[in-house]
C-alpha cells in the first residue's frame, strides 16, 4: 500500500469513528448536544464540552485553552464526557506515517485530555475501579504470576476475569511531595494507555481504587507472556505461527508510533498471548518509571538492558528508533525461546550491545526476516528502519 492510499484510508477510518460517536451521543442526549453553547469555566455542561471537542477536532487552537482552564468538579465532568466520546470506537492514531507531520485530531484530543487531568488533578470517574474479590482480602486471592517487579492476582471486573497487577515501585515509599509527583505521572501514563484501542495492544480497564501500591486492572491472559508460553514443554509452534506473532507485534508497535508513543521497554515478557492466539503488547508508557522499580536496587535481578539500544544504554531517552532495536531482539527471542545473550548476566549483555556484538541468526528464522533484524540492530539509530518500513516487507502487510 503506498503512502497516499494509506493516508486516505486512515483519515476515512478516523472520520467514520467521529461520526459514529456523534451519532450515538446525539441519540442519547439530544440532537443539539454538539451545538455551540455559551462557555463558562465556572459552570460546564455536556454541550459545552462536546462543542469544545468538536472545535478541537477541527483544529481550533482556542478550544485547547478553554478545556485546560477547567478546574475541580467541572474538569472531572469534562473528562467523563471526553472519555465517553473516545469510547465509541474512535481510532485516535495519527493519520500520517511521518513524525514530522502535525498530530492527528485524535492524538491531539487525547493529549488535551491528559493535560487537563494533569492541571486539574482530576480523572474520569470510572478510571479507578473495584474488583471482586477485592485485593484487600488477599486470603481469597492467590498470586498466580509475579517476581521482584510485580504480583499478579486473578479477580473479576464487570463479570470478566481480570489480572490484578500490583507493581512494586520504590517511589511509593518516597516522602511527599516527590511521592505525589511520581504517582500523578503514573496515573497520567495509564490514562493515556486507556485510550489505545488496537487488537495487538493489551487494553487497560483502569487502576485499582484505594490501592497502597500502583495496581493495574488488565484482561486476563491464560497463556501468559510469549517467551514463557513458547518454553512450555507441551507447546509446539511452527515458523508460520511465530511469524504471525511477529507481525502482530509489528502492527501493535506501528499503532503506538502513530499515536506518538514509544514503548521503551519492549521484550518478550511485555508481550502476552490471548486465547485467540494473538500477540498483544502490554505495559504501555511504563518505561518512564523504570528507575522506580524495586528491581533496580536488588542485585542479580534480571534487568531490561539486554533488549536496550546502545544509545539508551549510553544515556539517551527511549525513542521509536530504540523500539526498533528492541523489536529486532524480540524477533530473535521468539525463535530461540530464550532471552538475548542467555550466557551472560545483564551487565555482560549490555557490554556486548555497546561493543556492537549481537546474537547469530536463529535456526529456522527465514533469511529475509534475518536481514530485517540485522537492520533493526544497526548501532546508529537513524539507520534502523521504521516499523512502517518493516511492515511493508515480504512477510508483513498493513491492514
C-alpha positions, 0 to 999 in steps of 0.5 A: 500500500503506498503512502497516499492510499494509506493516508486516505484510508486512515483519515476515512477510518478516523472520520467514520469513528467521529461520526459514529460517536456523534451519532450515538451521543446525539441519540442519547442526549439530544440532537443539539448536544454538539451545538455551540453553547455559551462557555463558562469555566465556572459552570460546564455542561455536556454541550459545552464540552462536546462543542469544545471537542468538536472545535478541537477536532477541527483544529481550533487552537482556542478550544485547547485553552478553554478545556485546560482552564477547567478546574475541580468538579467541572474538569472531572465532568469534562473528562467523563464526557471526553472519555465517553466520546473516545469510547465509541470506537474512535481510532485516535492514531495519527493519520500520517506515517511521518513524525514530522507531520502535525498530530492527528485530531485524535492524538491531539484530543487525547493529549488535551485530555491528559493535560487537563487531568494533569492541571486539574488533578482530576480523572474520569470517574470510572478510571479507578475501579473495584474488583471482586474479590477485592485485593484487600482480602488477599486470603481469597486471592492467590498470586498466580504470576509475579517476581521482584517487579510485580504480583499478579492476582486473578479477580473479576471486573464487570463479570470478566476475569481480570489480572490484578497487577500490583507493581512494586515501585520504590517511589511509593515509599518516597516522602511527599511531595516527590511521592505525589509527583511520581504517582500523578505521572503514573496515573497520567501514563495509564490514562493515556494507555486507556485510550489505545484501542488496537487488537495487538495492544493489551487494553487497560480497564483502569487502576485499582481504587484505594490501592497502597501500591500502583495496581493495574486492572488488565484482561486476563491472559491464560497463556501468559507472556510469549517467551514463557508460553513458547518454553512450555514443554507441551507447546509446539509452534511452527515458523508460520505461527511465530511469524504471525506473532511477529507481525502482530507485534509489528502492527501493535508497535506501528499503532503506538508510533502513530499515536506518538508513543514509544514503548521503551521497554519492549521484550518478550515478557511485555508481550502476552498471548490471548486465547485467540492466539494473538500477540498483544503488547502490554505495559504501555508508557511504563518505561518512564518509571523504570528507575522506580522499580524495586528491581533496580536496587536488588542485585542479580535481578534480571534487568531490561538492558539486554533488549536496550539500544546502545544509545539508551544504554549510553544515556539517551531517552527511549525513542521509536528508533530504540523500539526498533532495536528492541523489536529486532531482539524480540524477533530473535527471542521468539525463535530461540525461546530464550532471552538475548545473550542467555550466557551472560548476566545483564551487565555482560549483555549490555557490554556486548550491545555497546561493543556492537556484538549481537546474537547469530541468526536463529535456526529456522528464522527465514533469511529475509526476516534475518536481514530485517533484524540485522537492520533493526540492530544497526548501532546508529539509530537513524539507520534502523528502519521504521516499523512502517518500513518493516511492515511493508516487507515480504512477510508483513502487510498493513491492514 
